[in-house]
């Protein structure tokens, strides 16, 4: 089973009804590849205020550096989620699974067709969840010993988006329909999900939210 670690918790502020984006969540996933080698990937790759030194500081407790990252999954293309992608990985680069293309970030990018949803390594699955930026947005589902964990980017800014679909009113009106549809799909199609890591707030346990809403006792 894979392991999931939030390296930097994202945040968000609202000022007079408008969202003011703060740094986004950066998440490390430790997994074993199809040959059973231990490897690492990131989900989202830092904001413009972040440096490579920041990332390496976050990775220190895991005894690795940015050169040990083999893959990066971008939940969407907004700059607060992808600022460090060019600087991560070994000299051979890291494979980037973007909303539009799949490519290696080493010198002389070679672009490939966007990776469709499904497992890219054991226990790590891409899931299309369009809405926040556009049709290419996606989430990442990870099988862990704790249970299924969803890393959803800005599909859910924070736990409020899980509790209340009307919280999407703070996002652009043209994307609200797709956001709500993707949110409902995550909630209804994956009832065994135990934890969600949103794009701009603390991770939360699904059971805790359901108890708060008095859906379960």
Buried (B, 14 or more C-beta within 10 A) or exposed (E): EBBBBBBBBBBBEEEEEEBEBBBBBBBBBBBBEEEEEEBBBBBBBBBEEBEBEBBEEBBEEBEBEBEBBBBBBBBBBBEBBBBBBBBBBEEEBBBBBBBBBBBBBBEEEEEEEBBEBEEBBBBBBBBBBBBBBEEBBBBBBBBBEEBBBBBBBBBBBBBBBBBEBEBBEBBEEEBBEBBBEBBEBBBEEBEEBBBBBBBBBEBBBBEEBBEEEEEEE
